[in-house]
Amino acid sequence: MTDDIWKRDEVESPCVNVCVVHPVARICTGCFRTIEEIGGWSRLSPAARRAVMIDLPDRKNLLTKRRGGRKARLAQE
């Protein structure tokens, strides 16, 4: 019996177990993938996975940071 299943040459998931979808950008704030990419990851070809992985660092800039939440809103009133 061989362990070939564990030796496959696949692109691993970029998941970091911080699964929160940004409400505006619609990407995961942990791994920066879209919902569609996350859901279809296991069905993507290795080339498609590599293309997503290359694009991920640039997506971080799509996320806007919150600027103080409720406390900031109250200060403006």
PADRENLUM-733614 format. One record per atom (N, C-alpha, C, O): atom name; residue in three letters; x, y, z. Coordinates in steps of 0.1 Angstrom, whole numbers, plus 2048, in hexadecimal, padded with zeros to 3 digits. Atoms other than C-alpha are relative to their C-alpha. Layout:
N
+------+------+-----+-----+-----+
| name | resn |  px |  py |  pz |
+------+------+-----+-----+-----+
|   CA |  ALA |   X |   Y |   Z |
...
+------+------+-----+-----+-----+
This chain:
77
+------+------+-----+-----+-----+
| name | resn |  px |  py |  pz |
+------+------+-----+-----+-----+
|    N |  MET | 808 | 7F4 | 800 |
|   CA |  MET | 800 | 800 | 800 |
|    C |  MET | 809 | 80C | 800 |
|    O |  MET | 813 | 80D | 808 |
|    N |  THR | 7F8 | 7F4 | 800 |
|   CA |  THR | 80E | 822 | 7F7 |
|    C |  THR | 7F8 | 80C | 805 |
|    O |  THR | 7EC | 80C | 807 |
|    N |  ASP | 806 | 7F3 | 7FB |
|   CA |  ASP | 808 | 845 | 804 |
|    C |  ASP | 800 | 80A | 7F5 |
|    O |  ASP | 802 | 816 | 7F8 |
|    N |  ASP | 800 | 7F6 | 80C |
|   CA |  ASP | 805 | 855 | 7E1 |
|    C |  ASP | 7F6 | 80B | 802 |
|    O |  ASP | 7F8 | 816 | 7FE |
|    N |  ILE | 80A | 7F5 | 7FE |
|   CA |  ILE | 7E6 | 868 | 7EC |
|    C |  ILE | 806 | 80C | 808 |
|    O |  ILE | 801 | 817 | 806 |
|    N |  TRP | 7FA | 7F6 | 7F8 |
|   CA |  TRP | 7FB | 87B | 805 |
|    C |  TRP | 80C | 807 | 7F9 |
|    O |  TRP | 812 | 811 | 7FE |
|    N |  LYS | 7F5 | 7FB | 807 |
|   CA |  LYS | 816 | 882 | 7EC |
|    C |  LYS | 7FC | 808 | 7F3 |
|    O |  LYS | 805 | 80A | 7EA |
|    N |  ARG | 805 | 7F9 | 80C |
|   CA |  ARG | 801 | 894 | 7D2 |
|    C |  ARG | 807 | 80E | 7FF |
|    O |  ARG | 809 | 814 | 809 |
|    N |  ASP | 7FA | 7F2 | 802 |
|   CA |  ASP | 810 | 8B4 | 7C3 |
|    C |  ASP | 7F5 | 80A | 7FD |
|    O |  ASP | 7F2 | 80D | 7F2 |
|    N |  GLU | 80B | 7F6 | 801 |
|   CA |  GLU | 7F4 | 8CC | 7CA |
|    C |  GLU | 803 | 80D | 807 |
|    O |  GLU | 80C | 80D | 810 |
|    N |  VAL | 7FE | 7F3 | 7FA |
|   CA |  VAL | 7F3 | 8F0 | 7D3 |
|    C |  VAL | 7F7 | 800 | 80D |
|    O |  VAL | 7EB | 7FD | 80C |
|    N |  GLU | 807 | 801 | 7F3 |
|   CA |  GLU | 7E9 | 8F2 | 7F8 |
|    C |  GLU | 7F7 | 80C | 801 |
|    O |  GLU | 7F8 | 817 | 7FA |
|    N |  SER | 809 | 7F5 | 7FD |
|   CA |  SER | 7CD | 908 | 804 |
|    C |  SER | 807 | 80B | 808 |
|    O |  SER | 80F | 808 | 811 |
|    N |  PRO | 7FB | 7F5 | 7F9 |
|   CA |  PRO | 7D6 | 92B | 810 |
|    C |  PRO | 7F9 | 803 | 80D |
|    O |  PRO | 7FB | 80D | 814 |
|    N |  CYS | 809 | 7FE | 7F5 |
|   CA |  CYS | 7BC | 928 | 82C |
|    C |  CYS | 809 | 801 | 80D |
|    O |  CYS | 812 | 7F9 | 80F |
|    N |  VAL | 7F9 | 7FE | 7F3 |
|   CA |  VAL | 7C9 | 935 | 84E |
|    C |  VAL | 7F6 | 7FF | 80C |
|    O |  VAL | 7F9 | 803 | 817 |
|    N |  ASN | 80A | 802 | 7F6 |
|   CA |  ASN | 7A9 | 92C | 861 |
|    C |  ASN | 7FB | 80D | 806 |
|    O |  ASN | 7F7 | 80D | 812 |
|    N |  VAL | 807 | 7F4 | 7FC |
|   CA |  VAL | 79D | 950 | 864 |
|    C |  VAL | 7F6 | 803 | 7F5 |
|    O |  VAL | 7F8 | 80B | 7EB |
|    N |  CYS | 80A | 800 | 80A |
|   CA |  CYS | 77D | 94D | 850 |
|    C |  CYS | 7F6 | 80B | 802 |
|    O |  CYS | 7EB | 808 | 808 |
|    N |  VAL | 809 | 7F5 | 7FF |
|   CA |  VAL | 76D | 96F | 84F |
|    C |  VAL | 800 | 807 | 7F3 |
|    O |  VAL | 80A | 80B | 7ED |
|    N |  VAL | 801 | 7F9 | 80D |
|   CA |  VAL | 760 | 97E | 82F |
|    C |  VAL | 7FD | 80F | 802 |
|    O |  VAL | 7F4 | 813 | 809 |
|    N |  HIS | 802 | 7F1 | 800 |
|   CA |  HIS | 764 | 9A3 | 82A |
|    C |  HIS | 7F3 | 804 | 7F9 |
|    O |  HIS | 7F1 | 7FF | 7EE |
|    N |  PRO | 80E | 7FD | 806 |
|   CA |  PRO | 741 | 9B2 | 824 |
|    C |  PRO | 800 | 808 | 7F3 |
|    O |  PRO | 7F7 | 806 | 7EC |
|    N |  VAL | 800 | 7F8 | 80C |
|   CA |  VAL | 74C | 9C9 | 808 |
|    C |  VAL | 808 | 7F9 | 7F5 |
|    O |  VAL | 804 | 7F7 | 7EA |
|    N |  ALA | 7F8 | 806 | 80A |
|   CA |  ALA | 769 | 9B8 | 7F7 |
|    C |  ALA | 7FC | 7F2 | 7FD |
|    O |  ALA | 800 | 7ED | 7F2 |
|    N |  ARG | 805 | 80D | 802 |
|   CA |  ARG | 759 | 996 | 7FB |
|    C |  ARG | 80B | 7F5 | 7FE |
|    O |  ARG | 80A | 7EC | 7F7 |
|    N |  ILE | 7F5 | 80A | 800 |
|   CA |  ILE | 77A | 984 | 801 |
|    C |  ILE | 803 | 7FD | 80F |
|    O |  ILE | 7FF | 804 | 818 |
|    N |  CYS | 7FC | 804 | 7F2 |
|   CA |  CYS | 786 | 971 | 820 |
|    C |  CYS | 80B | 808 | 805 |
|    O |  CYS | 815 | 80A | 7FE |
|    N |  THR | 7F5 | 7F8 | 7FA |
|   CA |  THR | 79A | 987 | 837 |
|    C |  THR | 80C | 7F8 | 805 |
|    O |  THR | 816 | 7FE | 808 |
|    N |  GLY | 7F5 | 809 | 7FC |
|   CA |  GLY | 7B0 | 969 | 840 |
|    C |  GLY | 809 | 7FC | 7F4 |
|    O |  GLY | 815 | 7FE | 7F5 |
|    N |  CYS | 7F8 | 805 | 80B |
|   CA |  CYS | 7BA | 95B | 81F |
|    C |  CYS | 7FF | 808 | 7F3 |
|    O |  CYS | 806 | 806 | 7E9 |
|    N |  PHE | 803 | 7F6 | 80B |
|   CA |  PHE | 7AD | 976 | 807 |
|    C |  PHE | 7FA | 7F9 | 7F3 |
|    O |  PHE | 7FB | 7FF | 7E8 |
|    N |  ARG | 807 | 806 | 80C |
|   CA |  ARG | 79B | 95D | 7F0 |
|    C |  ARG | 7F1 | 804 | 800 |
|    O |  ARG | 7EC | 808 | 80A |
|    N |  THR | 80E | 7FD | 801 |
|   CA |  THR | 778 | 963 | 7E3 |
|    C |  THR | 7F8 | 7F4 | 805 |
|    O |  THR | 7FE | 7E9 | 807 |
|    N |  ILE | 808 | 80B | 7FC |
|   CA |  ILE | 75B | 94E | 7EF |
|    C |  ILE | 800 | 7F5 | 7F5 |
|    O |  ILE | 800 | 7E9 | 7F9 |
|    N |  GLU | 800 | 80A | 80B |
|   CA |  GLU | 75A | 93D | 7CD |
|    C |  GLU | 80D | 7F8 | 7FF |
|    O |  GLU | 80D | 7EC | 7FD |
|    N |  GLU | 7F3 | 807 | 800 |
|   CA |  GLU | 77F | 935 | 7CF |
|    C |  GLU | 801 | 7F6 | 80C |
|    O |  GLU | 806 | 7EB | 80A |
|    N |  ILE | 7FF | 808 | 7F4 |
|   CA |  ILE | 77C | 927 | 7F2 |
|    C |  ILE | 7F7 | 7F3 | 7FD |
|    O |  ILE | 7FB | 7E8 | 800 |
|    N |  GLY | 80A | 80C | 803 |
|   CA |  GLY | 75D | 911 | 7E8 |
|    C |  GLY | 805 | 7F7 | 7F5 |
|    O |  GLY | 802 | 7EB | 7F6 |
|    N |  GLY | 7FC | 809 | 80B |
|   CA |  GLY | 76D | 904 | 7C8 |
|    C |  GLY | 80F | 7FC | 801 |
|    O |  GLY | 814 | 7F6 | 7F7 |
|    N |  TRP | 7F2 | 802 | 800 |
|   CA |  TRP | 791 | 901 | 7D4 |
|    C |  TRP | 804 | 7F1 | 7FD |
|    O |  TRP | 80D | 7EF | 7F5 |
|    N |  SER | 7FC | 80E | 802 |
|   CA |  SER | 791 | 8DB | 7D4 |
|    C |  SER | 7FE | 7FC | 7F1 |
|    O |  SER | 803 | 7F2 | 7ED |
|    N |  ARG | 803 | 803 | 80E |
|   CA |  ARG | 784 | 8DB | 7B0 |
|    C |  ARG | 809 | 808 | 7F6 |
|    O |  ARG | 809 | 805 | 7EA |
|    N |  LEU | 7F8 | 7F8 | 809 |
|   CA |  LEU | 79D | 8F4 | 7A2 |
|    C |  LEU | 80D | 7F8 | 7FC |
|    O |  LEU | 812 | 7F0 | 804 |
|    N |  SER | 7F4 | 807 | 805 |
|   CA |  SER | 7BA | 8E8 | 78D |
|    C |  SER | 80C | 806 | 808 |
|    O |  SER | 80B | 811 | 80D |
|    N |  PRO | 7F4 | 7FB | 7FA |
|   CA |  PRO | 7DD | 8EC | 79B |
|    C |  PRO | 804 | 80E | 7FA |
|    O |  PRO | 809 | 817 | 802 |
|    N |  ALA | 7FD | 7F4 | 806 |
|   CA |  ALA | 7E3 | 908 | 782 |
|    C |  ALA | 7F7 | 80B | 805 |
|    O |  ALA | 7FB | 817 | 807 |
|    N |  ALA | 809 | 7F5 | 7FB |
|   CA |  ALA | 7C4 | 91B | 78D |
|    C |  ALA | 803 | 803 | 80E |
|    O |  ALA | 801 | 80F | 812 |
|    N |  ARG | 7FC | 7FD | 7F2 |
|   CA |  ARG | 7CE | 917 | 7B1 |
|    C |  ARG | 80C | 809 | 801 |
|    O |  ARG | 80D | 812 | 809 |
|    N |  ARG | 7F4 | 7F8 | 800 |
|   CA |  ARG | 7F0 | 925 | 7AA |
|    C |  ARG | 7FD | 80F | 7FC |
|    O |  ARG | 803 | 818 | 802 |
|    N |  ALA | 804 | 7F2 | 804 |
|   CA |  ALA | 7E0 | 943 | 798 |
|    C |  ALA | 7FA | 807 | 80B |
|    O |  ALA | 7FC | 813 | 80D |
|    N |  VAL | 806 | 7FA | 7F5 |
|   CA |  VAL | 7CB | 94A | 7B6 |
|    C |  VAL | 80A | 804 | 80A |
|    O |  VAL | 80A | 80F | 810 |
|    N |  MET | 7F6 | 7FE | 7F5 |
|   CA |  MET | 7E8 | 947 | 7CE |
|    C |  MET | 809 | 80C | 7FC |
|    O |  MET | 80D | 814 | 805 |
|    N |  ILE | 7F8 | 7F5 | 804 |
|   CA |  ILE | 7FC | 960 | 7B9 |
|    C |  ILE | 7F9 | 80D | 802 |
|    O |  ILE | 7FF | 817 | 805 |
|    N |  ASP | 809 | 7F4 | 7FF |
|   CA |  ASP | 7DF | 979 | 7BA |
|    C |  ASP | 7FD | 804 | 80F |
|    O |  ASP | 7FA | 810 | 811 |
|    N |  LEU | 804 | 7FE | 7F2 |
|   CA |  LEU | 7D9 | 976 | 7E0 |
|    C |  LEU | 807 | 80C | 806 |
|    O |  LEU | 800 | 814 | 80D |
|    N |  PRO | 7FA | 7F5 | 7F9 |
|   CA |  PRO | 7F3 | 98F | 7ED |
|    C |  PRO | 7FA | 80E | 7FC |
|    O |  PRO | 7F9 | 817 | 804 |
|    N |  ASP | 806 | 7F4 | 805 |
|   CA |  ASP | 7E4 | 9AB | 7D7 |
|    C |  ASP | 7F2 | 803 | 805 |
|    O |  ASP | 7EE | 80E | 806 |
|    N |  ARG | 80D | 7FF | 7FB |
|   CA |  ARG | 7C2 | 9A5 | 7E5 |
|    C |  ARG | 7FF | 806 | 80E |
|    O |  ARG | 7F4 | 80C | 812 |
|    N |  LYS | 800 | 7FA | 7F2 |
|   CA |  LYS | 7CB | 9B0 | 808 |
|    C |  LYS | 7FD | 80F | 7FF |
|    O |  LYS | 7F6 | 814 | 808 |
|    N |  ASN | 802 | 7F2 | 801 |
|   CA |  ASN | 7CA | 9D4 | 7FC |
|    C |  ASN | 7F1 | 803 | 7FD |
|    O |  ASN | 7ED | 80E | 7FE |
|    N |  LEU | 80E | 7FE | 802 |
|   CA |  LEU | 7A5 | 9CF | 7F3 |
|    C |  LEU | 7F8 | 801 | 80D |
|    O |  LEU | 7ED | 806 | 80D |
|    N |  LEU | 807 | 7FF | 7F4 |
|   CA |  LEU | 79C | 9CD | 817 |
|    C |  LEU | 802 | 80E | 807 |
|    O |  LEU | 80D | 813 | 808 |
|    N |  THR | 7FF | 7F4 | 7F9 |
|   CA |  THR | 793 | 9ED | 828 |
|    C |  THR | 7FF | 7FE | 80F |
|    O |  THR | 7F7 | 7F6 | 814 |
|    N |  LYS | 800 | 801 | 7F1 |
|   CA |  LYS | 79A | 9F1 | 84D |
|    C |  LYS | 7F6 | 808 | 806 |
|    O |  LYS | 7F3 | 813 | 801 |
|    N |  ARG | 80A | 7F8 | 7F8 |
|   CA |  ARG | 780 | 9FC | 865 |
|    C |  ARG | 807 | 80B | 807 |
|    O |  ARG | 812 | 809 | 80C |
|    N |  ARG | 7F9 | 7F4 | 7FA |
|   CA |  ARG | 787 | A1E | 873 |
|    C |  ARG | 7F9 | 803 | 80E |
|    O |  ARG | 7F4 | 80E | 80F |
|    N |  GLY | 805 | 7FD | 7F2 |
|   CA |  GLY | 77C | A1C | 898 |
|    C |  GLY | 7F2 | 7FB | 804 |
|    O |  GLY | 7EF | 7FC | 80F |
|    N |  GLY | 80D | 805 | 7FD |
|   CA |  GLY | 75A | A0D | 895 |
|    C |  GLY | 7F6 | 80A | 807 |
|    O |  GLY | 7F6 | 815 | 804 |
|    N |  ARG | 80B | 7F8 | 7FA |
|   CA |  ARG | 73E | A1A | 8AC |
|    C |  ARG | 806 | 80C | 808 |
|    O |  ARG | 801 | 817 | 808 |
|    N |  LYS | 7FA | 7F5 | 7F9 |
|   CA |  LYS | 756 | A2F | 8C1 |
|    C |  LYS | 804 | 80B | 7F7 |
|    O |  LYS | 802 | 817 | 7FB |
|    N |  ALA | 7FC | 7F5 | 80A |
|   CA |  ALA | 762 | A42 | 8A2 |
|    C |  ALA | 7F3 | 807 | 7FC |
|    O |  ALA | 7F3 | 813 | 7FA |
|    N |  ARG | 80C | 7FA | 804 |
|   CA |  ARG | 73E | A48 | 897 |
|    C |  ARG | 7FB | 809 | 80B |
|    O |  ARG | 7F6 | 814 | 808 |
|    N |  LEU | 805 | 7F7 | 7F5 |
|   CA |  LEU | 734 | A56 | 8B9 |
|    C |  LEU | 809 | 80C | 802 |
|    O |  LEU | 803 | 817 | 805 |
|    N |  ALA | 7F7 | 7F4 | 7FF |
|   CA |  ALA | 752 | A6D | 8B9 |
|    C |  ALA | 7FD | 80A | 7F5 |
|    O |  ALA | 800 | 816 | 7F7 |
|    N |  GLN | 803 | 7F7 | 80B |
|   CA |  GLN | 746 | A7C | 898 |
|    C |  GLN | 7F4 | 808 | 802 |
|    O |  GLN | 7F1 | 812 | 7FC |
|    N |  GLU | 80D | 7FA | 7FE |
|   CA |  GLU | 724 | A85 | 8A5 |
|    C |  GLU | 801 | 80C | 809 |
|    O |  GLU | 7F7 | 813 | 80B |
+------+------+-----+-----+-----+
